Amino acid sequence: MNSSLQARWGRLTLGALIAAQMLFLAGCQLNGKYVEEVNLTVDASDASKIDVKNVNGSINLKGGDASEIKIFAVKTVRATSDDEAKRFAPQVEIIAEREGDSISVYAKYPKVRWGKSVNVEFTIDAPAGLETAAENVNGAIDIKNMRNGVHANVVNGRLKMTDVAGEATGETVNGRVDVLSSNLTGSGSFQTVNGEVTVKALQCEGSIDVETVNGKAVIELPPTFAGEIDIQTVNGSANTDFEVDAAINKKNHVQGTINGGGSASIRMNAVNGSVQLKQVKGQEPA
């Protein structure tokens, strides 16, 4: 494991352990439940960025043509009784606030102690041209059709990006990373500790960097892709469908150029798992 990935693993794993302990303590004997839906609309006609944060629950963010952000949040409070859960629910606020040209969306509530837990599921429609940032602790992140750069990280949960454009970065500790795009126009960096990383692009104009510790890594690119590649693993095999002008061609390490080389580069690094660089098949991300 390289030093940067090892440092991120240690930092994020500590956060995951703390979050898991809080959930365990808060989740004992919680027989009561209260669910409430919240709808918010925010004018984003002159905004440039959206930043979404969550602790427990999913984030689903989809880009479109509208000039406003529509937020649908489902907050679920569990407590020792239904009445206790209902009394606590008003303290769970769904916030959408603006600072400069950035709009932040998050849930705000007091520190959850013994006898309560909070889960918030975000479904958000936003202008596709906004730069996107998303963070979550326990729960998946699913981002679609955001066209001006996407940066997302999760501790415990799957990270999925579909038809994103611009620079894209994604990181999770416990979960897989899936990137499915018609055209990756910017550079991409995708990492996990425990899980697989898959990247599929029908067209690719940028460079891609993939890292995983425990799991395999797969990148699918069009046959016409031209650039440098460096794919390697410690415990596993390195394979590619492309014809490579190889400087290194070993069972666990392939380095060289594809289709004469170019400015784009593909880097894949795994510890316990195979790495595969494939030629894409089919016309639609799946």
KEFI-211384 format. One line per field, with one value per residue: x, z, y of N, C-alpha, C, O in turn; residue in three letters. Coordinates in steps of 0.05 Angstrom, whole numbers, padded with zeros to 5 digits. Example, Ala and Ser with C-alpha at 12.3 -4.5 7.8 and 13.67 -1.06 7.14 Angstrom:
// residues 2
nu: [00264;00257];
nw: [00156;00142];
nv: [-00114;-00045];
cau: [00246;00273];
caw: [00156;00143];
cav: [-00090;-00021];
cu: [00264;00258];
cw: [00156;00157];
cv: [-00066;00001];
ou: [00285;00268];
ow: [00169;00161];
ov: [-00066;00023];
residuo: [ALA;SER];
// end
This chain:
// residues 286
nu: [00017;00012;00041;00006;-00045;-00047;-00046;-00095;-00129;-00121;-00139;-00193;-00214;-00212;-00251;-00295;-00298;-00311;-00361;-00390;-00390;-00421;-00470;-00482;-00488;-00530;-00570;-00593;-00648;-00687;-00747;-00785;-00809;-00807;-00825;-00812;-00825;-00790;-00792;-00754;-00738;-00689;-00664;-00618;-00596;-00552;-00511;-00452;-00434;-00451;-00456;-00462;-00475;-00477;-00492;-00516;-00550;-00572;-00546;-00573;-00562;-00580;-00568;-00597;-00635;-00659;-00660;-00660;-00652;-00679;-00698;-00711;-00722;-00721;-00730;-00715;-00728;-00708;-00726;-00736;-00791;-00850;-00872;-00829;-00793;-00821;-00823;-00769;-00759;-00770;-00722;-00687;-00664;-00670;-00625;-00613;-00568;-00535;-00470;-00434;-00423;-00437;-00478;-00500;-00522;-00551;-00563;-00582;-00575;-00580;-00526;-00531;-00550;-00549;-00605;-00629;-00632;-00614;-00633;-00624;-00648;-00628;-00654;-00639;-00648;-00612;-00582;-00545;-00496;-00470;-00412;-00395;-00396;-00395;-00406;-00407;-00420;-00444;-00475;-00498;-00473;-00499;-00490;-00511;-00504;-00479;-00442;-00396;-00350;-00339;-00334;-00329;-00336;-00340;-00349;-00372;-00402;-00430;-00404;-00426;-00421;-00452;-00450;-00419;-00381;-00321;-00268;-00264;-00268;-00267;-00277;-00278;-00282;-00304;-00334;-00357;-00335;-00365;-00361;-00393;-00397;-00414;-00376;-00315;-00290;-00253;-00198;-00195;-00199;-00202;-00216;-00214;-00215;-00235;-00265;-00289;-00266;-00295;-00292;-00323;-00323;-00350;-00326;-00263;-00227;-00192;-00145;-00140;-00139;-00134;-00143;-00141;-00145;-00165;-00194;-00215;-00196;-00224;-00222;-00256;-00248;-00256;-00237;-00205;-00176;-00119;-00057;-00014;-00001;-00001;-00007;-00015;-00008;-00002;-00016;-00043;-00064;-00045;-00079;-00095;-00137;-00119;-00071;-00006;00051;00100;00139;00146;00126;00096;00069;00041;00047;00041;00067;00067;00052;-00009;-00038;-00001;00009;00000;-00028;-00061;-00067;-00068;-00073;-00069;-00074;-00069;-00073;-00091;-00118;-00140;-00121;-00152;-00152;-00196;-00226;-00282;-00348;-00411;-00460;-00482;-00476;-00479];
nw: [00000;-00018;00013;00015;00007;00051;00093;00086;00093;00148;00172;00155;00170;00225;00234;00215;00254;00300;00285;00278;00330;00355;00329;00347;00403;00402;00379;00411;00434;00409;00398;00381;00329;00282;00223;00176;00122;00082;00040;00000;-00038;-00075;-00103;-00155;-00195;-00204;-00179;-00168;-00145;-00109;-00046;-00009;00051;00095;00150;00170;00125;00056;-00002;-00059;-00118;-00174;-00238;-00279;-00324;-00299;-00263;-00209;-00144;-00121;-00063;-00031;00028;00072;00137;00189;00254;00308;00372;00442;00444;00403;00414;00438;00396;00360;00388;00387;00333;00310;00322;00285;00233;00164;00125;00077;00054;00034;00016;-00011;-00076;-00068;-00050;00006;00031;00084;00143;00207;00275;00346;00383;00380;00432;00478;00466;00421;00349;00285;00217;00152;00088;00028;-00032;-00088;-00138;-00184;-00219;-00275;-00286;-00240;-00198;-00159;-00093;-00046;00016;00060;00117;00138;00091;00023;-00035;-00093;-00154;-00211;-00277;-00267;-00289;-00283;-00254;-00201;-00133;-00085;-00023;00020;00082;00101;00054;-00013;-00071;-00126;-00192;-00248;-00315;-00307;-00315;-00327;-00278;-00235;-00171;-00125;-00064;-00018;00043;00064;00018;-00050;-00111;-00167;-00231;-00286;-00350;-00408;-00430;-00405;-00391;-00361;-00315;-00272;-00206;-00165;-00108;-00059;00002;00023;-00022;-00091;-00150;-00206;-00270;-00326;-00390;-00449;-00481;-00472;-00451;-00413;-00359;-00316;-00249;-00207;-00144;-00099;-00039;-00015;-00059;-00129;-00188;-00243;-00307;-00363;-00429;-00492;-00555;-00584;-00549;-00532;-00500;-00441;-00398;-00333;-00296;-00238;-00186;-00120;-00096;-00139;-00208;-00268;-00323;-00392;-00448;-00489;-00541;-00523;-00525;-00491;-00436;-00388;-00375;-00338;-00297;-00255;-00266;-00314;-00359;-00405;-00472;-00507;-00571;-00594;-00555;-00517;-00487;-00446;-00388;-00355;-00292;-00248;-00186;-00140;-00079;-00054;-00099;-00168;-00227;-00282;-00348;-00396;-00462;-00478;-00483;-00516;-00518;-00480;-00414;-00358];
nv: [-00024;00044;00104;00149;00127;00093;00129;00156;00112;00099;00147;00151;00102;00105;00143;00114;00073;00102;00123;00075;00056;00095;00087;00036;00043;00080;00050;00010;-00025;00007;00016;00051;00096;00149;00182;00233;00276;00324;00380;00424;00482;00516;00574;00572;00600;00634;00608;00568;00521;00461;00432;00375;00343;00286;00242;00193;00155;00159;00194;00220;00249;00286;00315;00367;00409;00452;00515;00515;00485;00426;00395;00336;00306;00252;00242;00198;00181;00143;00118;00103;00099;00111;00162;00189;00190;00222;00270;00285;00293;00346;00372;00355;00386;00403;00433;00484;00526;00587;00610;00658;00638;00586;00531;00498;00436;00400;00360;00383;00373;00360;00329;00259;00218;00162;00121;00142;00149;00176;00180;00204;00210;00236;00263;00296;00344;00381;00438;00417;00440;00454;00453;00397;00372;00320;00287;00232;00190;00140;00106;00105;00141;00169;00196;00231;00254;00304;00359;00390;00375;00331;00313;00266;00230;00173;00138;00088;00054;00050;00082;00115;00139;00168;00185;00233;00294;00332;00342;00287;00258;00204;00170;00117;00079;00029;-00003;-00007;00025;00054;00077;00103;00123;00163;00196;00210;00269;00297;00290;00232;00204;00149;00113;00059;00022;-00027;-00062;-00064;-00029;-00001;00026;00052;00076;00103;00139;00171;00224;00241;00228;00171;00148;00095;00062;00007;-00032;-00082;-00117;-00121;-00084;-00053;-00025;-00001;00018;00053;00021;00056;00086;00124;00127;00128;00072;00043;-00010;-00047;-00097;-00126;-00176;-00214;-00211;-00174;-00152;-00139;-00121;-00092;-00080;-00072;-00030;-00049;-00030;-00055;-00119;-00161;-00213;-00188;-00135;-00086;-00041;00013;00037;00052;00048;00083;00120;00181;00242;00226;00183;00119;00093;00040;00009;-00042;-00081;-00130;-00164;-00169;-00130;-00101;-00079;-00064;-00069;-00031;-00056;-00054;00000;00032;00059;00014];
cau: [00000;00029;00038;-00017;-00069;-00046;-00054;-00124;-00142;-00120;-00156;-00222;-00222;-00218;-00278;-00315;-00301;-00326;-00389;-00402;-00395;-00444;-00494;-00488;-00498;-00556;-00589;-00602;-00676;-00701;-00772;-00802;-00801;-00822;-00815;-00822;-00814;-00785;-00786;-00743;-00730;-00670;-00657;-00589;-00591;-00525;-00493;-00432;-00426;-00468;-00441;-00481;-00463;-00495;-00479;-00529;-00570;-00561;-00547;-00578;-00561;-00583;-00566;-00617;-00635;-00672;-00643;-00664;-00646;-00702;-00689;-00731;-00708;-00737;-00716;-00726;-00718;-00715;-00722;-00747;-00820;-00858;-00875;-00803;-00782;-00836;-00814;-00742;-00758;-00767;-00695;-00672;-00670;-00658;-00615;-00601;-00558;-00517;-00448;-00422;-00437;-00439;-00502;-00495;-00546;-00543;-00582;-00571;-00589;-00562;-00511;-00549;-00539;-00562;-00634;-00640;-00615;-00625;-00626;-00635;-00645;-00630;-00658;-00635;-00646;-00597;-00572;-00523;-00472;-00457;-00391;-00409;-00381;-00413;-00392;-00425;-00407;-00457;-00495;-00488;-00475;-00505;-00490;-00517;-00507;-00467;-00424;-00375;-00332;-00352;-00316;-00345;-00324;-00357;-00335;-00384;-00423;-00422;-00402;-00433;-00423;-00462;-00449;-00408;-00361;-00302;-00252;-00280;-00253;-00285;-00262;-00293;-00267;-00317;-00354;-00346;-00337;-00373;-00363;-00405;-00400;-00412;-00351;-00300;-00276;-00232;-00183;-00211;-00184;-00222;-00202;-00227;-00198;-00248;-00285;-00280;-00269;-00300;-00295;-00330;-00327;-00352;-00305;-00246;-00208;-00175;-00129;-00154;-00122;-00151;-00129;-00157;-00129;-00177;-00214;-00204;-00200;-00230;-00227;-00264;-00245;-00260;-00213;-00190;-00162;-00090;-00044;00004;-00014;00016;-00026;00000;-00019;00016;-00026;-00062;-00053;-00051;-00086;-00107;-00146;-00106;-00043;00011;00080;00106;00166;00145;00104;00098;00043;00028;00054;00043;00071;00074;00035;-00030;-00045;00019;00012;-00014;-00027;-00077;-00054;-00084;-00057;-00085;-00058;-00084;-00057;-00102;-00138;-00130;-00127;-00159;-00157;-00211;-00239;-00310;-00367;-00437;-00462;-00494;-00467;-00498];
caw: [00000;-00018;00038;00015;00012;00078;00111;00083;00105;00177;00181;00150;00186;00252;00233;00212;00279;00318;00276;00283;00359;00361;00320;00365;00428;00399;00367;00429;00444;00397;00387;00371;00303;00271;00196;00167;00095;00079;00012;-00002;-00064;-00072;-00129;-00160;-00222;-00206;-00162;-00183;-00131;-00089;-00026;00006;00073;00110;00169;00167;00104;00029;-00018;-00088;-00131;-00203;-00252;-00299;-00338;-00283;-00250;-00180;-00131;-00107;-00042;-00018;00049;00090;00162;00206;00281;00325;00400;00458;00439;00381;00424;00442;00369;00349;00403;00379;00304;00303;00326;00261;00213;00138;00119;00051;00058;00014;00023;-00036;-00098;-00061;-00035;00023;00040;00105;00166;00231;00299;00369;00385;00387;00454;00483;00464;00396;00325;00263;00190;00133;00060;00011;-00060;-00096;-00166;-00184;-00245;-00281;-00289;-00214;-00187;-00139;-00071;-00029;00037;00076;00135;00135;00070;-00005;-00051;-00121;-00168;-00239;-00296;-00259;-00312;-00278;-00234;-00178;-00113;-00065;-00006;00038;00099;00099;00034;-00041;-00085;-00155;-00209;-00275;-00334;-00296;-00332;-00313;-00260;-00216;-00151;-00108;-00045;00003;00059;00063;-00003;-00078;-00127;-00194;-00248;-00312;-00364;-00437;-00437;-00383;-00404;-00344;-00301;-00252;-00186;-00151;-00088;-00037;00018;00023;-00043;-00118;-00164;-00234;-00286;-00353;-00406;-00477;-00491;-00450;-00459;-00391;-00345;-00294;-00229;-00190;-00123;-00080;-00022;-00015;-00081;-00155;-00202;-00272;-00324;-00391;-00446;-00521;-00568;-00595;-00529;-00536;-00477;-00425;-00378;-00312;-00280;-00222;-00161;-00104;-00095;-00160;-00235;-00283;-00350;-00410;-00475;-00509;-00549;-00509;-00530;-00463;-00423;-00368;-00381;-00319;-00288;-00237;-00272;-00343;-00363;-00433;-00486;-00523;-00595;-00599;-00532;-00517;-00462;-00425;-00375;-00339;-00270;-00231;-00164;-00121;-00061;-00054;-00120;-00195;-00241;-00310;-00367;-00417;-00483;-00471;-00501;-00512;-00524;-00458;-00387;-00345];
cav: [00000;00068;00119;00166;00111;00083;00151;00160;00089;00102;00169;00146;00078;00114;00156;00093;00059;00119;00124;00050;00054;00113;00074;00013;00053;00093;00032;-00011;-00024;00030;00005;00073;00106;00171;00189;00258;00284;00352;00390;00451;00491;00537;00587;00568;00611;00646;00592;00552;00497;00449;00416;00359;00327;00270;00224;00167;00156;00161;00219;00216;00275;00284;00340;00371;00435;00472;00535;00513;00459;00415;00377;00319;00292;00235;00238;00177;00182;00120;00123;00081;00098;00128;00189;00201;00195;00245;00295;00292;00298;00374;00381;00347;00406;00400;00460;00491;00554;00597;00627;00665;00625;00558;00523;00474;00421;00381;00357;00394;00364;00357;00303;00237;00203;00136;00121;00154;00149;00192;00173;00223;00203;00259;00261;00324;00351;00406;00445;00399;00455;00461;00437;00380;00360;00304;00272;00216;00171;00114;00107;00107;00166;00163;00222;00227;00276;00330;00362;00409;00365;00317;00304;00252;00210;00158;00119;00061;00055;00049;00107;00111;00163;00161;00207;00258;00306;00348;00327;00271;00243;00189;00154;00104;00060;00003;-00002;-00007;00050;00048;00101;00095;00149;00163;00209;00223;00291;00307;00269;00218;00190;00134;00096;00047;00004;-00054;-00062;-00063;-00004;-00005;00050;00046;00100;00098;00156;00180;00245;00248;00208;00157;00136;00077;00047;-00008;-00049;-00108;-00119;-00118;-00059;-00057;-00002;-00008;00041;00047;00010;00078;00101;00126;00138;00113;00056;00031;-00025;-00066;-00107;-00141;-00204;-00217;-00209;-00150;-00161;-00119;-00130;-00075;-00086;-00053;-00028;-00051;-00027;-00076;-00138;-00182;-00224;-00169;-00107;-00079;-00012;00019;00055;00041;00063;00103;00138;00207;00257;00213;00161;00101;00081;00022;-00002;-00059;-00097;-00158;-00166;-00166;-00106;-00108;-00058;-00078;-00054;-00029;-00069;-00042;00029;00047;00052;-00004];
cu: [00018;00023;00013;-00043;-00070;-00055;-00084;-00139;-00143;-00139;-00186;-00231;-00228;-00245;-00300;-00320;-00317;-00355;-00403;-00409;-00419;-00470;-00502;-00500;-00526;-00578;-00601;-00631;-00691;-00726;-00791;-00791;-00819;-00809;-00828;-00809;-00811;-00779;-00776;-00736;-00712;-00663;-00626;-00581;-00564;-00505;-00474;-00426;-00448;-00452;-00461;-00466;-00484;-00479;-00490;-00552;-00557;-00562;-00551;-00581;-00561;-00583;-00587;-00615;-00646;-00651;-00646;-00656;-00671;-00692;-00712;-00716;-00728;-00721;-00731;-00712;-00727;-00708;-00735;-00777;-00826;-00861;-00848;-00789;-00795;-00827;-00786;-00741;-00755;-00738;-00677;-00680;-00656;-00651;-00605;-00593;-00537;-00495;-00433;-00438;-00440;-00464;-00496;-00521;-00537;-00565;-00568;-00588;-00570;-00547;-00530;-00536;-00555;-00592;-00646;-00620;-00630;-00615;-00639;-00628;-00649;-00634;-00658;-00633;-00633;-00589;-00546;-00496;-00458;-00434;-00402;-00389;-00401;-00397;-00414;-00408;-00418;-00480;-00483;-00489;-00478;-00508;-00492;-00517;-00499;-00443;-00401;-00356;-00347;-00331;-00332;-00329;-00344;-00339;-00346;-00407;-00412;-00422;-00407;-00435;-00431;-00462;-00441;-00386;-00344;-00285;-00270;-00261;-00274;-00269;-00282;-00275;-00278;-00340;-00341;-00350;-00343;-00375;-00371;-00411;-00398;-00386;-00338;-00282;-00253;-00217;-00201;-00193;-00204;-00209;-00221;-00207;-00209;-00270;-00272;-00282;-00273;-00305;-00301;-00337;-00328;-00333;-00289;-00226;-00188;-00159;-00145;-00134;-00140;-00134;-00149;-00138;-00140;-00200;-00200;-00210;-00203;-00235;-00234;-00264;-00250;-00235;-00195;-00173;-00132;-00077;-00024;-00011;00008;-00004;-00010;-00015;00002;00008;-00049;-00049;-00061;-00055;-00098;-00115;-00132;-00078;-00025;00040;00092;00135;00169;00121;00107;00070;00027;00034;00057;00046;00079;00055;00014;-00036;-00026;00023;-00003;-00012;-00042;-00061;-00073;-00065;-00076;-00066;-00075;-00064;-00066;-00125;-00126;-00136;-00131;-00165;-00170;-00220;-00269;-00327;-00395;-00436;-00473;-00481;-00488;-00492];
cw: [00000;00006;00039;00020;00040;00098;00110;00096;00135;00186;00178;00166;00214;00254;00231;00238;00299;00311;00282;00313;00367;00353;00338;00391;00425;00390;00385;00437;00434;00383;00376;00346;00294;00244;00187;00140;00094;00050;00014;-00030;-00061;-00100;-00132;-00186;-00225;-00187;-00180;-00170;-00112;-00072;-00008;00026;00087;00129;00167;00147;00077;00018;-00047;-00101;-00161;-00216;-00274;-00310;-00321;-00271;-00220;-00170;-00116;-00088;-00030;00002;00066;00115;00180;00233;00295;00354;00416;00455;00415;00390;00427;00416;00357;00362;00394;00350;00297;00306;00303;00239;00186;00129;00090;00054;00038;00026;-00002;-00059;-00093;-00044;-00020;00032;00060;00125;00191;00255;00322;00368;00395;00409;00457;00481;00440;00373;00303;00236;00171;00104;00042;-00019;-00071;-00127;-00167;-00213;-00251;-00282;-00263;-00208;-00163;-00118;-00054;-00009;00053;00095;00132;00115;00043;-00015;-00080;-00135;-00198;-00254;-00285;-00276;-00308;-00256;-00210;-00159;-00090;-00049;00014;00057;00096;00078;00006;-00052;-00115;-00169;-00237;-00292;-00321;-00316;-00316;-00295;-00240;-00197;-00133;-00090;-00024;00018;00056;00043;-00030;-00090;-00156;-00209;-00276;-00328;-00394;-00446;-00413;-00395;-00387;-00331;-00279;-00232;-00168;-00133;-00068;-00022;00016;00002;-00070;-00129;-00194;-00248;-00315;-00368;-00435;-00493;-00468;-00461;-00437;-00380;-00322;-00275;-00210;-00170;-00106;-00063;-00023;-00035;-00108;-00167;-00231;-00285;-00352;-00407;-00475;-00534;-00579;-00575;-00534;-00511;-00464;-00404;-00358;-00293;-00265;-00197;-00146;-00104;-00115;-00187;-00248;-00312;-00366;-00436;-00496;-00517;-00538;-00519;-00502;-00456;-00401;-00374;-00363;-00312;-00272;-00243;-00302;-00345;-00392;-00445;-00503;-00547;-00599;-00577;-00536;-00490;-00439;-00413;-00358;-00318;-00253;-00211;-00145;-00103;-00062;-00074;-00147;-00206;-00270;-00326;-00391;-00439;-00478;-00492;-00495;-00515;-00501;-00431;-00373;-00315];
cv: [00025;00085;00136;00151;00100;00104;00156;00137;00092;00124;00162;00121;00086;00127;00135;00078;00076;00120;00098;00047;00072;00100;00051;00023;00066;00074;00011;-00006;00000;00019;00026;00085;00129;00179;00215;00265;00315;00359;00418;00457;00516;00548;00584;00580;00624;00632;00577;00526;00488;00430;00402;00342;00311;00253;00196;00169;00161;00189;00211;00243;00272;00312;00342;00400;00457;00491;00535;00486;00450;00393;00362;00302;00276;00231;00218;00178;00157;00127;00100;00078;00115;00158;00203;00207;00220;00271;00304;00302;00327;00385;00373;00366;00400;00428;00462;00521;00561;00614;00633;00652;00595;00553;00498;00462;00400;00379;00367;00384;00360;00330;00281;00221;00177;00139;00133;00149;00164;00182;00193;00213;00227;00251;00289;00326;00379;00413;00429;00413;00462;00442;00422;00370;00345;00288;00256;00198;00143;00115;00112;00136;00158;00190;00217;00254;00303;00335;00381;00401;00354;00307;00292;00233;00199;00142;00091;00063;00056;00078;00101;00138;00154;00186;00233;00268;00325;00330;00312;00256;00229;00171;00142;00085;00032;00004;-00001;00021;00042;00075;00092;00120;00146;00176;00221;00244;00302;00284;00257;00203;00176;00113;00084;00030;-00024;-00053;-00061;-00034;-00011;00022;00042;00071;00093;00116;00165;00199;00252;00224;00196;00144;00121;00063;00032;-00026;-00078;-00109;-00115;-00091;-00064;-00030;-00011;00018;00034;00037;00032;00093;00100;00139;00120;00096;00046;00017;-00046;-00074;-00123;-00171;-00207;-00216;-00183;-00159;-00138;-00131;-00114;-00086;-00064;-00054;-00026;-00046;-00048;-00093;-00163;-00191;-00203;-00140;-00104;-00049;-00008;00038;00040;00060;00087;00123;00164;00220;00244;00190;00145;00089;00065;00009;-00017;-00073;-00126;-00159;-00161;-00138;-00113;-00083;-00070;-00058;-00055;-00044;-00057;-00012;00045;00039;00034;-00005];
ou: [00036;00002;00001;-00060;-00092;-00069;-00097;-00159;-00164;-00153;-00201;-00254;-00246;-00260;-00321;-00342;-00334;-00373;-00426;-00430;-00435;-00490;-00525;-00520;-00543;-00601;-00617;-00637;-00707;-00726;-00810;-00767;-00843;-00785;-00853;-00785;-00828;-00763;-00789;-00728;-00719;-00657;-00611;-00562;-00553;-00484;-00479;-00413;-00462;-00435;-00476;-00447;-00506;-00455;-00475;-00572;-00533;-00577;-00535;-00599;-00545;-00596;-00595;-00594;-00643;-00628;-00636;-00654;-00681;-00678;-00731;-00698;-00750;-00700;-00755;-00688;-00751;-00688;-00744;-00789;-00810;-00853;-00845;-00776;-00781;-00825;-00781;-00723;-00740;-00731;-00654;-00702;-00632;-00668;-00591;-00611;-00524;-00500;-00421;-00462;-00446;-00470;-00488;-00540;-00519;-00584;-00544;-00612;-00545;-00556;-00543;-00514;-00572;-00604;-00670;-00596;-00654;-00591;-00663;-00605;-00671;-00620;-00676;-00618;-00642;-00588;-00528;-00475;-00437;-00436;-00418;-00367;-00423;-00376;-00435;-00385;-00404;-00502;-00460;-00505;-00463;-00526;-00477;-00528;-00510;-00425;-00387;-00347;-00366;-00311;-00348;-00310;-00361;-00317;-00331;-00429;-00389;-00438;-00392;-00448;-00419;-00474;-00455;-00375;-00352;-00287;-00288;-00242;-00294;-00250;-00300;-00254;-00265;-00362;-00317;-00366;-00329;-00390;-00357;-00427;-00384;-00374;-00349;-00262;-00235;-00224;-00219;-00173;-00221;-00191;-00241;-00186;-00195;-00293;-00248;-00298;-00257;-00320;-00285;-00354;-00311;-00325;-00299;-00209;-00169;-00160;-00161;-00115;-00159;-00112;-00171;-00116;-00125;-00222;-00177;-00228;-00188;-00251;-00219;-00276;-00249;-00213;-00171;-00158;-00121;-00087;-00018;-00032;00031;-00016;00005;-00033;00022;00025;-00072;-00024;-00081;-00038;-00111;-00101;-00132;-00065;-00029;00051;00094;00153;00191;00099;00118;00050;00003;00028;00074;00029;00095;00042;00019;-00037;-00035;00040;-00018;00002;-00036;-00043;-00093;-00045;-00096;-00045;-00094;-00041;-00051;-00148;-00104;-00153;-00115;-00182;-00157;-00220;-00281;-00320;-00402;-00415;-00474;-00475;-00512;-00506];
ow: [00016;00019;00059;00035;00052;00117;00131;00110;00147;00206;00197;00174;00226;00273;00243;00245;00314;00328;00290;00320;00384;00367;00344;00401;00443;00393;00376;00447;00448;00358;00362;00341;00299;00243;00190;00137;00105;00037;00026;-00046;-00046;-00118;-00115;-00198;-00247;-00181;-00203;-00183;-00100;-00082;00006;00019;00092;00126;00162;00152;00076;00029;-00059;-00095;-00172;-00206;-00286;-00306;-00329;-00268;-00207;-00185;-00099;-00097;-00020;-00005;00073;00114;00184;00235;00295;00360;00404;00462;00408;00375;00421;00413;00344;00349;00393;00343;00279;00294;00300;00227;00186;00125;00080;00055;00026;00044;-00015;-00061;-00112;-00026;-00032;00040;00056;00125;00195;00255;00317;00355;00415;00406;00440;00493;00437;00377;00303;00233;00174;00098;00042;-00029;-00064;-00139;-00154;-00230;-00234;-00280;-00263;-00213;-00147;-00125;-00048;-00016;00058;00088;00124;00122;00041;-00006;-00091;-00130;-00210;-00244;-00293;-00279;-00327;-00240;-00201;-00168;-00077;-00058;00024;00049;00088;00085;00002;-00044;-00127;-00159;-00248;-00284;-00324;-00331;-00294;-00296;-00229;-00205;-00126;-00098;-00015;00008;00047;00050;-00032;-00082;-00168;-00200;-00289;-00319;-00405;-00466;-00401;-00408;-00398;-00336;-00268;-00241;-00155;-00142;-00061;-00032;00009;00008;-00073;-00119;-00206;-00237;-00327;-00359;-00446;-00515;-00445;-00477;-00442;-00392;-00310;-00284;-00198;-00176;-00101;-00073;-00031;-00029;-00109;-00157;-00243;-00275;-00363;-00400;-00482;-00525;-00584;-00582;-00540;-00502;-00474;-00394;-00365;-00276;-00276;-00188;-00157;-00110;-00108;-00189;-00241;-00325;-00355;-00446;-00520;-00501;-00544;-00522;-00490;-00469;-00396;-00378;-00371;-00319;-00274;-00227;-00315;-00335;-00403;-00431;-00511;-00543;-00606;-00579;-00555;-00473;-00416;-00426;-00348;-00324;-00243;-00218;-00134;-00110;-00069;-00067;-00149;-00195;-00282;-00318;-00406;-00434;-00474;-00516;-00472;-00515;-00503;-00427;-00377;-00301];
ov: [00026;00082;00139;00160;00098;00099;00159;00141;00087;00120;00167;00121;00076;00123;00138;00072;00065;00119;00099;00036;00063;00101;00047;00012;00062;00080;-00005;00016;00012;00015;00020;00084;00128;00183;00219;00261;00329;00345;00436;00439;00535;00533;00592;00572;00623;00644;00572;00509;00504;00415;00415;00328;00321;00250;00177;00183;00166;00206;00196;00258;00258;00330;00322;00413;00481;00484;00553;00467;00465;00374;00374;00286;00286;00218;00219;00176;00150;00139;00080;00058;00133;00176;00227;00228;00236;00292;00328;00317;00334;00406;00382;00363;00392;00446;00444;00538;00544;00630;00615;00655;00580;00568;00478;00476;00385;00395;00361;00387;00358;00311;00285;00210;00170;00158;00135;00146;00167;00177;00199;00208;00239;00234;00305;00311;00397;00395;00427;00401;00475;00418;00434;00360;00355;00276;00266;00191;00125;00124;00122;00152;00141;00206;00201;00274;00324;00318;00388;00418;00367;00294;00306;00221;00213;00134;00073;00073;00061;00095;00085;00156;00136;00206;00253;00253;00333;00306;00324;00243;00240;00158;00156;00077;00013;00012;00004;00037;00026;00093;00076;00136;00129;00169;00240;00238;00316;00260;00270;00190;00190;00098;00095;00024;-00043;-00046;-00058;-00018;-00025;00038;00027;00087;00080;00109;00168;00192;00267;00202;00210;00131;00132;00053;00041;-00033;-00096;-00103;-00107;-00077;-00079;-00014;-00027;00038;00010;00045;00027;00111;00079;00160;00098;00105;00040;00029;-00062;-00060;-00131;-00188;-00203;-00218;-00171;-00171;-00119;-00149;-00122;-00100;-00040;-00075;-00004;-00057;-00058;-00083;-00183;-00179;-00201;-00123;-00117;-00034;-00022;00054;00017;00084;00109;00141;00167;00211;00249;00179;00156;00077;00075;-00001;-00005;-00077;-00144;-00156;-00151;-00124;-00128;-00067;-00084;-00034;-00076;-00043;-00052;00000;00070;00016;00039;-00019];
residuo: [MET;ASN;SER;SER;LEU;GLN;ALA;ARG;TRP;GLY;ARG;LEU;THR;LEU;GLY;ALA;LEU;ILE;ALA;ALA;GLN;MET;LEU;PHE;LEU;ALA;GLY;CYS;GLN;LEU;ASN;GLY;LYS;TYR;VAL;GLU;GLU;VAL;ASN;LEU;THR;VAL;ASP;ALA;SER;ASP;ALA;SER;LYS;ILE;ASP;VAL;LYS;ASN;VAL;ASN;GLY;SER;ILE;ASN;LEU;LYS;GLY;GLY;ASP;ALA;SER;GLU;ILE;LYS;ILE;PHE;ALA;VAL;LYS;THR;VAL;ARG;ALA;THR;SER;ASP;ASP;GLU;ALA;LYS;ARG;PHE;ALA;PRO;GLN;VAL;GLU;ILE;ILE;ALA;GLU;ARG;GLU;GLY;ASP;SER;ILE;SER;VAL;TYR;ALA;LYS;TYR;PRO;LYS;VAL;ARG;TRP;GLY;LYS;SER;VAL;ASN;VAL;GLU;PHE;THR;ILE;ASP;ALA;PRO;ALA;GLY;LEU;GLU;THR;ALA;ALA;GLU;ASN;VAL;ASN;GLY;ALA;ILE;ASP;ILE;LYS;ASN;MET;ARG;ASN;GLY;VAL;HIS;ALA;ASN;VAL;VAL;ASN;GLY;ARG;LEU;LYS;MET;THR;ASP;VAL;ALA;GLY;GLU;ALA;THR;GLY;GLU;THR;VAL;ASN;GLY;ARG;VAL;ASP;VAL;LEU;SER;SER;ASN;LEU;THR;GLY;SER;GLY;SER;PHE;GLN;THR;VAL;ASN;GLY;GLU;VAL;THR;VAL;LYS;ALA;LEU;GLN;CYS;GLU;GLY;SER;ILE;ASP;VAL;GLU;THR;VAL;ASN;GLY;LYS;ALA;VAL;ILE;GLU;LEU;PRO;PRO;THR;PHE;ALA;GLY;GLU;ILE;ASP;ILE;GLN;THR;VAL;ASN;GLY;SER;ALA;ASN;THR;ASP;PHE;GLU;VAL;ASP;ALA;ALA;ILE;ASN;LYS;LYS;ASN;HIS;VAL;GLN;GLY;THR;ILE;ASN;GLY;GLY;GLY;SER;ALA;SER;ILE;ARG;MET;ASN;ALA;VAL;ASN;GLY;SER;VAL;GLN;LEU;LYS;GLN;VAL;LYS;GLY;GLN;GLU;PRO;ALA];
// end
